[in-house]
Every structure is written in structure tokens, then in C-alpha cells.
Amino acid sequence: MRNGSESAGTVTAPGKGVALLRSPQRMTGLAVTLVVAVVILVFPMTTTTGYLLSTGVVVLNYALVATGWNFMGGFTGYISLGHAAYFGLGCYTTAILIDRTGMNPWLALALTPIVVGLVAVPVGIAALRVRGASFVIVSIAFVLILLLVSQSWVSLTGGSTGIMVPRAFPDLNRLEHHRVFYYIFVAALALALFVWWRIDRSRFGMGLKAVREDEDKARALGVPTFWSKLVAFVWSAVFTGLAGGLYALWFGDLDPVFQFSILLGAYMVLMALLGGVRELFGPVVGAIVVGLAVEFFKAEFGDTQFHLVATGLLLAVVVLFMPEGVIPAVRGLFSRFGPQLTSIREETAEQLAARQDAAGSTSRSDA
């Protein structure tokens, strides 16, 4: 027998009504995502300028490191300013395996996330015992330690002069080199986004988001908060290290001051906040904006530090006017012009009587 909402044609189930109201937003979001994906995939075929292709690779690298950072910051709310430690560790792991042992570049790249993940386990066990500002300080301390080690261990890392990585595609010219790595970065970013998406929709992801909202309550409800944070921390380090390994293969010339830079960690935070830390594509949107802005200011103002001033102003604007990020702000703007959902379901007296009669007849027939 049909239920009450089916027998009364003017009455709509609340869940169905919400779905109908949200479906235009979902379709719009899907359409925008497809358009952006097509633009990203087609871009290398539309230019023969090496600078533009290299800028595209840099932006994708930013997107990958920001997405990697968001495994920790987005899910748990723990802000790490020292995540460049895992980027630099990924760079140097790949470089050392290739240059010092003669290992195949792609085998070295495959081993790099594993090595970085193994290093992240004891670091996470120590760092995640504190919260808030203490966690930020610990994260910064770790990247500074790795910077000192990379500058002092000359026999392994090359010291302050850095290390050169042999080209993975020695037969390709510079333009084709950029184009090939552009698509490799796209594939790595797609993998990171897929893993983030799966976690976001899993029971484990629900536990992480509970930690983000209120860690003490989450623990009281039975969420294994420490081990959940540790798993998220390791995933974050793995993808950030993967970005570092790919950067080492693409760029080839490693400098410890740049690879273990606190500024890069600050960029990760800014990019994720700018797009929206709770959004799948939030770090990607932030990386596009920040990456293009940084490259523009560097091209216009050379070696000056004006890009740092611009980055600081951008961060201030985001915090003041878009605290949830660009994507939630745009979604909220569009929702103002669409159907409005209310917490009270409005219906006429006739509709209410019809629904009650239908529910009563259903219960009598079941009895």
C-alpha cells in the first residue's frame, strides 16, 4: 500500500523536497567541475611557450601539496605550518635514491611516499600529543631540524649547494619535458583528490570531522581520536612527499633553503583556507589563485619581496571576508537567488488533514 505522501498528490516528502532543491546546485557544481577539468587537460596543447607550461606545473605542484596538507588540516583542524618538511623530505629522498644509488627514477619516486610515510609515523606520534599553538610550534621545529640536517650532511645531501637530479626524460626538449610532467602532476593530483573524497564519505572520515568539531566529545563518544589523527597525518605526509618527489624529477636542482621553507608551509595553509578546507576542490582553487598571483608578482617585481606583501594581504582578506573559503562563499551567494530551505515545513490545513487521514488508513490496513 502506498504511503501518505504518495496518496496525497499535493504533499511532498521532506527528503525529496530537499533533494529537488539541491539538485540544481549539484548540477551546476558538476558542470563547473567538468569545464575546469577540460581546461586543465587541454591547456598544454594550446601553448608552445615554455614559461606558461612551467607555470602550469608549478600551480599543479601547489595544488598537490595543498591537497596533501588538507588531509590533516581539513579533516582534523590541526594547522601545520611546517608541512614543507615532508615536501623537502620527498624531494631529497627521490634525489638521493637516484643520484647516490643509481636507482631508476620511477622506482625512486614510488619508494618516496613510503619512506616519507614511515618517517611521519614517529613524528606524528610525538607531535599529535599536543594541540593548538603547541602543535604549530612542533611542526615548525621539525622543518627547521630537517633544514639544518640537509645543510650539514654534505656527503648525503650536498649541503648548502644542494643536489642535482638527473633528468627522467633526457631525450625530450624543455617544452616536451614540461608538458609530460604537467600530465604526471595532473594524475597525482587526481589520485590525491580521489583518496580525500573517499575518506570524506567514510565512517573514518566522520570520526575525523568529529575531532575537528570537538575532540573531547568525539573521544567521549568512542572515536579513537589519537589513532585517527595519526592516520590522517601520515596520509597528509605521503601526498606532500609525493609532490616533493615529482618536483625533484621535474626541476632537478634542489636547494635546502627552498625545499625546507616555512614560507611554503604558509602557502599550503593559505591555499587551503582560500578555497575552503572542508571542500574537495578547495585547495585546488586556492592553489590556482595563489600560484598564479605569486608567479605574476615574481615576474613583475623580480627578486623583491613584494609577493610576500601581496600574499599577506590576500590572507587577511580571506580571514576577514571569506572565513570559510571561496567555494562556500560562492555557493552561499548563489543560494541566495535560489529556493530557500526552511526548518518549518509549510502546508495548508487541507494538506495536513489529507496526510493524517492517509497515515491513519495505512496503520489500520497494516493492523
C-alpha positions in Angstrom: 0.0 0.0 0.0 1.2 3.5 -0.8 2.3 5.8 2.0 0.7 9.1 2.9 2.9 11.2 0.7 2.1 9.1 -2.3 -1.7 9.1 -1.8 -1.9 12.9 -1.3 -0.5 14.4 -4.5 0.0 17.9 -3.0 2.2 16.6 -0.2 5.9 16.1 -0.9 8.3 14.1 1.3 10.7 16.4 3.1 13.8 14.5 1.9 12.6 14.5 -1.7 11.9 18.3 -1.5 15.4 19.0 -0.2 16.9 16.8 -2.9 14.9 18.6 -5.6 16.0 22.0 -4.3 19.7 20.9 -4.1 19.8 19.2 -7.5 20.3 22.4 -9.5 23.3 23.3 -7.3 24.7 19.8 -7.7 24.3 20.0 -11.5 25.9 23.5 -11.6 28.8 22.3 -9.5 29.3 19.2 -11.7 29.2 21.3 -14.8 31.8 23.8 -13.4 34.0 20.9 -12.4 33.8 19.3 -15.8 34.6 22.6 -17.5 37.6 23.2 -15.3 38.9 19.7 -15.8 38.7 20.1 -19.6 40.5 23.4 -19.4 43.3 21.8 -17.3 43.7 18.9 -19.6 43.6 20.9 -22.8 45.9 23.8 -21.6 49.2 22.2 -22.5 48.0 21.6 -26.1 47.2 25.3 -26.5 50.6 26.8 -25.9 54.1 26.4 -27.1 55.6 28.8 -24.5 57.8 27.0 -22.0 57.3 29.7 -19.3 53.5 29.2 -19.4 53.9 25.4 -19.2 56.3 25.6 -16.3 53.9 28.0 -14.5 51.2 25.3 -15.0 53.4 22.7 -13.5 54.2 25.0 -10.5 50.4 25.6 -9.9 49.7 21.9 -10.1 52.5 21.3 -7.6 51.0 23.8 -5.3 47.6 22.1 -5.7 49.1 18.8 -4.8 50.9 20.0 -1.7 47.8 22.0 -0.6 45.6 18.9 -1.1 48.1 16.8 0.8 48.1 19.4 3.7 44.3 19.3 3.7 44.3 15.6 4.7 45.4 16.9 8.1 44.2 20.5 8.3 40.8 20.0 6.6 39.8 16.8 8.4 41.1 17.4 11.9 41.5 21.2 12.1 45.2 20.9 13.1 47.1 23.7 11.5 50.6 22.7 10.5 53.0 25.5 9.3 55.9 23.0 9.0 54.4 20.7 6.3 57.2 21.8 4.0 59.3 19.2 6.0 57.6 16.4 4.1 57.8 18.2 0.8 61.5 18.6 1.2 61.9 15.1 2.5 60.2 13.8 -0.6 62.5 15.9 -2.8 65.7 14.7 -1.1 64.5 11.1 -0.8 64.0 10.9 -4.6 67.2 12.8 -5.4 69.4 10.7 -3.1 67.9 7.4 -4.3 68.7 8.4 -7.9 71.9 10.2 -7.5 73.6 8.2 -4.8 72.4 4.7 -5.6 71.7 4.9 -9.3 68.2 3.7 -8.9 65.6 4.0 -11.7 63.8 7.4 -11.3 60.3 6.0 -11.3 61.2 3.3 -8.8 62.7 6.0 -6.6 59.6 8.1 -6.9 57.4 5.1 -6.0 59.5 4.5 -2.8 59.5 8.1 -1.8 55.9 8.3 -0.4 56.6 5.1 1.6 59.8 6.5 3.1 58.1 9.8 3.9 55.1 7.9 5.5 57.4 5.8 7.7 59.2 9.0 8.9 55.8 10.6 9.6 54.7 7.8 11.9 57.1 8.6 14.9 56.9 12.3 14.2 53.1 12.2 14.3 53.1 10.1 17.5 55.2 12.8 19.2 53.5 15.9 17.6 49.9 14.8 18.0 50.1 14.6 21.7 49.7 18.4 21.8 47.1 20.8 20.3 46.7 24.3 19.1 49.7 26.6 19.2 51.9 23.8 20.6 51.3 21.7 17.6 52.1 24.6 15.3 55.4 25.1 17.1 56.3 21.4 16.9 55.6 21.4 13.2 57.8 24.4 12.6 60.6 22.9 14.7 60.6 19.7 12.6 61.1 21.5 9.3 63.9 23.6 10.9 65.6 20.4 12.1 65.5 18.9 8.6 66.8 22.2 7.1 69.8 22.1 9.4 70.4 18.4 8.7 70.2 18.9 4.9 72.7 21.8 5.1 75.1 19.9 7.4 75.1 16.4 6.0 77.2 17.3 3.0 78.2 13.7 2.0 74.5 12.7 1.6 72.6 15.9 0.7 75.2 18.1 -0.9 75.0 20.6 1.9 74.1 24.2 1.2 74.9 23.7 -2.5 72.1 21.2 -2.8 71.9 18.3 -5.1 71.3 17.8 -8.9 68.8 15.2 -10.1 69.4 13.6 -13.5 66.6 14.2 -15.9 64.0 11.4 -16.1 63.5 12.1 -19.9 66.9 13.0 -21.2 65.7 12.8 -24.8 62.9 15.4 -24.5 63.4 19.1 -25.2 62.4 21.6 -22.5 58.9 22.2 -23.8 58.0 18.5 -24.0 59.6 17.9 -20.6 57.2 20.4 -19.1 54.3 19.0 -21.0 54.9 15.4 -19.8 55.3 16.4 -16.2 52.3 18.6 -16.4 50.1 15.5 -17.0 52.0 13.5 -14.4 51.2 16.1 -11.8 47.5 16.1 -13.0 47.4 12.3 -12.5 49.0 12.6 -9.0 46.5 15.3 -8.1 43.6 13.3 -9.3 44.8 10.4 -7.1 45.0 12.6 -4.0 41.6 14.1 -4.6 40.1 10.7 -5.0 41.6 9.4 -1.7 40.4 12.6 0.1 36.9 12.2 -1.4 36.7 8.5 -0.3 37.8 9.4 3.3 35.4 12.3 3.4 32.5 9.9 2.7 33.7 7.1 5.0 33.0 6.3 8.6 36.6 7.0 9.3 36.2 10.5 7.8 33.2 11.1 10.0 35.4 10.4 13.0 38.0 12.8 11.8 35.4 15.6 11.3 34.1 14.9 14.8 37.7 15.5 16.0 37.7 18.8 14.1 34.5 20.0 15.7 35.1 18.9 19.3 37.9 16.4 20.0 37.0 15.8 23.6 33.4 15.0 22.8 34.5 12.8 19.9 36.7 10.8 22.3 33.8 10.5 24.8 31.6 9.1 22.0 34.1 6.4 21.3 36.1 7.8 18.4 39.8 6.7 18.6 40.9 10.3 18.3 44.7 9.8 18.5 45.0 7.0 16.0 42.5 8.7 13.7 44.7 11.8 13.7 47.8 9.8 13.2 46.4 8.1 10.1 45.3 11.4 8.7 48.8 12.8 9.5 50.5 10.0 7.6 48.2 10.3 4.6 49.0 14.0 4.5 52.7 13.5 4.7 52.5 10.8 2.0 50.9 13.0 -0.6 53.0 16.0 0.3 56.1 13.8 -0.1 54.8 12.6 -3.4 54.6 16.2 -4.6 58.2 16.7 -3.4 59.4 13.7 -5.3 57.7 14.8 -8.5 59.2 18.3 -8.1 62.7 16.8 -7.8 62.3 14.9 -11.0 60.8 17.9 -12.8 63.0 20.7 -11.6 66.2 18.8 -11.0 68.1 21.3 -8.9 67.4 21.1 -5.2 68.2 23.9 -2.7 67.6 23.0 1.0 66.6 26.6 1.9 63.8 26.4 -0.6 62.8 22.8 -0.1 62.5 23.1 3.7 60.9 26.6 3.6 58.4 27.7 6.3 57.1 30.0 3.6 56.0 27.0 1.6 54.1 25.7 4.6 52.4 29.0 5.0 51.4 28.9 1.3 49.8 25.5 1.9 47.7 26.9 4.7 46.8 30.0 2.7 45.8 27.9 -0.4 43.6 25.5 1.6 41.9 28.4 3.5 41.4 30.4 0.4 39.5 27.7 -1.4 37.9 26.1 1.7 39.4 23.4 3.9 36.1 21.5 4.0 35.8 21.3 0.3 37.3 18.7 -2.0 38.4 21.2 -4.6 39.1 24.0 -2.1 42.9 23.6 -2.1 42.9 23.4 -5.9 41.1 26.7 -6.2 43.4 28.3 -3.7 46.5 26.9 -5.5 45.3 28.4 -8.8 44.8 31.8 -7.3 47.9 31.9 -5.1 50.1 30.1 -7.6 49.2 32.5 -10.5 49.5 35.5 -8.2 52.9 34.5 -6.9 54.3 33.9 -10.4 52.8 37.2 -11.6 54.4 39.2 -8.8 57.7 37.5 -9.2 57.7 38.2 -13.0 56.7 41.8 -12.4 58.8 42.7 -9.4 61.8 40.3 -9.8 63.7 39.3 -6.7 61.9 41.8 -4.4 59.7 40.5 -1.6 56.6 42.3 -2.9 54.9 38.9 -3.5 55.1 38.2 0.3 53.3 41.5 1.0 50.6 40.6 -1.6 50.3 37.1 0.0 49.8 38.6 3.4 47.1 40.9 2.2 45.4 38.1 0.5 45.4 36.0 3.6 43.9 39.0 5.6 41.1 39.4 3.1 40.3 35.7 3.2 40.2 35.6 7.0 38.1 38.8 7.3 35.6 38.4 4.5 35.6 34.7 3.5 36.5 32.7 6.6 35.0 29.5 5.1 36.8 30.0 1.8 35.9 31.0 -1.8 33.8 27.9 -2.7 31.4 28.1 0.3 31.2 31.9 -0.2 30.3 31.5 -3.9 27.8 28.7 -3.0 26.2 30.9 -0.4 25.9 33.7 -2.9 24.1 31.6 -5.5 21.8 30.0 -2.9 20.5 33.5 -2.1 19.0 33.6 -5.5 17.5 30.1 -5.5 14.8 28.4 -3.5 15.2 28.8 0.3 15.0 25.9 2.6 13.3 26.5 6.0 13.3 24.5 9.2 9.4 24.6 9.3 7.5 22.7 6.7 4.7 24.9 5.4 1.4 23.2 4.5 -2.3 24.1 4.3 -4.9 22.7 6.7 -6.3 20.6 3.9 -2.9 19.1 3.2 -2.4 18.4 6.9 -5.8 16.7 7.1 -5.1 14.6 4.0 -1.8 13.5 5.3 -3.2 12.5 8.7 -6.1 10.6 7.0 -3.7 8.8 4.8 -1.4 7.8 7.7 -4.4 6.6 9.7 -5.7 4.4 6.8 -2.2 3.0 6.4 -1.9 2.0 10.0 -5.4 0.3 10.0 -4.5 -1.7 6.9 -1.2 -2.8 8.4 -3.0 -3.9 11.5 
